[in-house]
Amino acid sequence: MTKAMVTISAKVEEELKKKLQAYGVSLSGVVRKALQDELKRIEEEELKRCLAEASVILKGVEPERIVEVIRRSREERGW
């Protein structure tokens, strides 16, 4: 199945566009990669924030309680 694509636009200086095209640079490829990289950075930052919050919460839980919950979960799944 092919992913649906949308068109976006950006304004750049004409000289920049001409130079990049002269070198055979795929402008859409560069923009696509930059957007993917930015999304990855944002998602990693969000994950770090969530992990920091979870760490604060878990510091208040006794290790024995964590072990108990893990064991019960494994037993329920038949591990």
C-alpha positions as CSV (number, residue, x, y, z in Angstrom):
1,M,0.0,0.0,0.0
2,T,1.3,3.4,-1.0
3,K,1.4,6.2,1.6
4,A,-0.6,9.2,0.7
5,M,1.5,12.2,-0.1
6,V,0.7,15.9,0.3
7,T,2.3,19.0,-1.2
8,I,3.9,21.6,0.9
9,S,5.7,24.8,-0.2
10,A,8.5,26.9,1.1
11,K,10.1,30.1,0.0
12,V,13.9,30.2,-0.5
13,E,16.1,32.6,-2.2
14,E,16.3,32.1,-6.0
15,E,20.1,31.9,-6.0
16,L,20.0,29.1,-3.4
17,K,17.5,27.1,-5.5
18,K,19.6,27.5,-8.6
19,K,22.8,26.5,-7.0
20,L,21.2,23.4,-5.5
21,Q,19.6,22.4,-8.8
22,A,23.0,22.9,-10.5
23,Y,24.5,20.3,-8.2
24,G,21.6,18.0,-8.9
25,V,20.2,18.2,-5.4
26,S,16.6,16.8,-5.0
27,L,14.9,19.7,-3.2
28,S,11.9,17.6,-2.2
29,G,14.3,14.9,-1.0
30,V,16.2,17.4,1.2
31,V,13.0,18.9,2.6
32,R,11.5,15.4,3.2
33,K,14.7,14.3,5.1
34,A,14.8,17.5,7.1
35,L,11.2,17.1,8.2
36,Q,11.8,13.4,9.1
37,D,14.8,14.3,11.1
38,E,13.0,17.1,13.0
39,L,10.1,14.8,13.8
40,K,12.5,12.2,15.1
41,R,14.2,14.8,17.3
42,I,10.8,16.0,18.7
43,E,9.7,12.4,19.4
44,E,13.0,11.6,21.1
45,E,12.6,14.7,23.3
46,E,9.0,13.7,24.2
47,L,10.2,10.2,25.1
48,K,13.0,11.6,27.3
49,R,10.4,13.8,29.1
50,C,8.1,10.8,29.6
51,L,10.9,8.7,30.9
52,A,11.9,11.4,33.3
53,E,8.3,11.6,34.6
54,A,8.1,7.8,34.9
55,S,11.5,7.7,36.8
56,V,10.1,10.2,39.4
57,I,7.0,8.0,39.8
58,L,8.9,4.8,40.0
59,K,11.3,6.1,42.6
60,G,8.4,6.2,45.0
61,V,7.6,2.5,44.4
62,E,9.3,-0.2,46.5
63,P,11.4,-2.6,44.4
64,E,9.5,-5.6,45.9
65,R,6.2,-4.2,44.6
66,I,7.7,-3.8,41.1
67,V,8.9,-7.5,41.2
68,E,5.5,-8.6,42.3
69,V,3.7,-6.8,39.5
70,I,6.1,-8.2,36.9
71,R,5.7,-11.8,38.2
72,R,1.9,-11.5,38.2
73,S,2.0,-10.1,34.7
74,R,4.2,-13.0,33.4
75,E,2.0,-15.6,35.1
76,E,-1.1,-14.1,33.4
77,R,0.6,-14.3,30.0
78,G,1.8,-17.8,30.7
79,W,5.5,-17.1,30.6
